[in-house]
Amino acid sequence: MMASSVRQHGTAHNCRNGMRHLPNILSILRLVLTIPLVLAIAHDERAVALAIGIAALASDALDGMIARRYSVESELGRLLDPLADKVLAASVALALLVRQMIPLWYVAAVIGRDLLIVAGGFVLRRRIGVIAPSLPIGKAAATSIGVVLLAAIAGVSGALLAGLALASSVLLLWSLVVYAARLRRALRP
């Protein structure tokens, strides 16, 4: 009985060790995918851009799931994951804006919110000494950005795209308020 327990614990430990770097590798992959995705948009290769965009969105979901499931969350991962999200979102949004596939106000909302959150994150890092983890509303907002950008790549336009962008903007604003409240609490004496 004890040997079985040791084997099971050892297997779980080995599995966790084997998964330790996978979430960070997926975040780096998402950063790397930014380049071919932007190029595909620039060259109007929508099918290619859509496939790369879906892969990038899937990698975002997968890296967090693996990190939580196998308890391999790390300080580096808390930095890489949102950084990859923000670089990818800003780059793709700008590429879509250049091709006039997405409204300027939405691109401004995405990039403005991300810049404010990054600035707040730096302040928090200096104040508490660690990188604060992403909040669920932040992940929901990031996912909504991905949905809007993928919809634009897929050719959704007009009122439907505007409605998706508006709904996403509500999540962006809500997440900004929640992150600002966290920052305010952390800065209280």
C-alpha positions in Angstrom: 0.0 0.0 0.0 2.7 2.4 0.9 4.7 1.7 -2.3 1.6 2.5 -4.3 1.2 5.8 -2.5 4.9 6.7 -3.0 4.6 5.8 -6.7 1.5 7.9 -7.1 3.1 10.9 -5.3 6.3 10.5 -7.3 4.3 10.4 -10.5 2.4 13.6 -9.6 5.6 15.3 -8.6 7.3 14.3 -11.8 4.3 15.4 -13.8 4.4 18.8 -12.1 8.1 19.1 -12.7 7.5 18.3 -16.4 4.9 21.0 -16.6 6.8 23.6 -14.7 7.9 25.6 -17.8 5.1 24.8 -20.2 2.9 27.8 -19.3 5.8 30.2 -19.8 6.7 28.5 -23.1 3.0 28.9 -24.2 3.1 32.6 -23.3 6.4 33.1 -25.2 4.8 31.2 -28.2 1.9 33.7 -28.0 4.4 36.6 -28.2 6.1 34.9 -31.2 2.8 34.3 -32.9 2.2 38.1 -32.9 4.6 38.5 -35.9 3.1 36.1 -38.4 -0.4 37.1 -37.3 0.2 40.8 -38.0 1.9 39.9 -41.3 -1.1 37.7 -42.3 -3.5 40.6 -41.5 -1.2 43.1 -43.5 -1.3 40.7 -46.5 -5.0 40.1 -46.2 -4.5 36.4 -45.6 -7.6 36.1 -43.4 -7.7 32.3 -43.2 -4.1 32.2 -42.0 -4.6 35.1 -39.6 -7.7 33.5 -38.2 -5.9 30.2 -37.6 -3.0 31.9 -36.0 -5.3 34.0 -33.9 -7.3 31.0 -32.7 -4.0 29.2 -31.8 -2.9 32.3 -29.8 -6.2 32.5 -28.0 -6.1 28.8 -27.2 -2.5 29.1 -25.9 -3.7 31.9 -23.5 -6.4 29.6 -22.1 -4.1 26.6 -21.9 -1.2 28.3 -20.2 -3.3 29.5 -17.3 -5.1 26.2 -17.0 -1.9 24.2 -16.9 -0.3 26.6 -14.4 -3.3 26.3 -12.0 -3.9 22.6 -12.5 -0.3 21.6 -11.8 0.5 24.4 -9.3 3.3 25.7 -11.5 2.4 29.4 -11.3 5.5 31.5 -11.2 6.6 35.1 -10.9 7.8 35.0 -14.5 4.5 33.6 -15.6 2.6 36.4 -13.9 4.7 38.8 -16.0 4.8 36.9 -19.3 1.1 36.0 -19.6 -0.4 39.5 -19.4 2.6 40.9 -21.3 1.9 38.4 -24.2 -1.8 39.3 -24.0 -1.1 43.0 -24.2 1.5 42.9 -27.0 -0.6 40.6 -29.1 -3.8 42.6 -28.6 -2.2 46.0 -29.3 -0.3 44.7 -32.3 -3.3 43.0 -33.9 -5.6 45.9 -33.1 -3.2 48.3 -34.8 -2.8 46.0 -37.8 -6.6 45.8 -38.1 -6.9 49.6 -37.7 -4.5 50.1 -40.5 -6.6 47.9 -42.7 -9.7 49.8 -41.6 -11.2 46.6 -40.2 -11.8 47.9 -36.6 -12.8 51.3 -35.2 -10.2 53.7 -33.8 -12.2 54.2 -30.6 -11.9 50.5 -29.8 -8.2 50.4 -30.5 -7.8 53.4 -28.2 -9.8 51.7 -25.5 -7.8 48.5 -25.7 -4.4 50.2 -25.7 -5.3 52.9 -23.2 -6.7 50.4 -20.7 -3.6 48.2 -21.1 -1.2 51.1 -20.6 -3.0 52.1 -17.4 -3.0 48.6 -16.1 0.7 48.1 -16.9 1.5 51.4 -15.1 -0.5 50.4 -12.1 1.2 47.0 -12.1 4.6 48.7 -12.0 3.4 50.8 -9.0 2.2 47.7 -7.3 5.4 45.9 -8.0 7.4 48.7 -6.4 5.0 48.9 -3.4 4.6 45.2 -2.5 7.6 43.7 -4.2 5.8 41.1 -6.3 4.0 41.0 -9.5 0.3 41.0 -8.7 -1.6 38.2 -10.4 -4.2 38.9 -13.1 -7.8 39.1 -11.8 -10.6 37.1 -13.3 -12.2 40.2 -14.7 -8.9 41.0 -16.4 -8.8 37.6 -18.1 -12.5 38.1 -19.2 -11.6 41.5 -20.7 -8.6 40.0 -22.5 -10.8 37.2 -23.8 -13.3 39.7 -25.0 -10.6 41.6 -26.9 -9.6 38.3 -28.5 -13.2 37.7 -29.6 -13.5 41.1 -31.1 -10.2 40.9 -32.9 -11.0 37.4 -34.3 -14.4 38.6 -35.4 -12.8 41.4 -37.3 -10.3 39.1 -38.9 -13.1 36.8 -39.9 -14.8 39.6 -41.7 -17.5 40.6 -39.2 -18.2 44.3 -39.6 -20.9 46.9 -39.2 -23.4 46.8 -36.4 -22.4 43.3 -35.3 -18.7 44.2 -34.9 -19.6 47.5 -33.2 -21.9 45.6 -30.8 -19.1 43.2 -29.9 -16.6 46.0 -29.5 -19.1 47.9 -27.3 -19.7 44.8 -25.1 -16.0 44.3 -24.8 -15.5 47.9 -23.9 -17.8 47.5 -21.0 -15.6 44.7 -19.7 -12.5 46.8 -20.4 -13.9 49.6 -18.3 -15.1 47.3 -15.5 -11.7 45.6 -15.4 -9.9 49.0 -15.2 -12.1 50.0 -12.3 -11.4 46.8 -10.5 -7.6 47.1 -11.1 -7.7 50.7 -10.0 -9.5 49.7 -6.8 -6.8 47.1 -6.1 -4.1 49.6 -6.7 -5.8 52.1 -4.4 -6.1 49.5 -1.6 -2.4 48.6 -2.0 -1.3 52.3 -1.8 -3.3 53.0 1.4 -0.9 53.5 4.4 
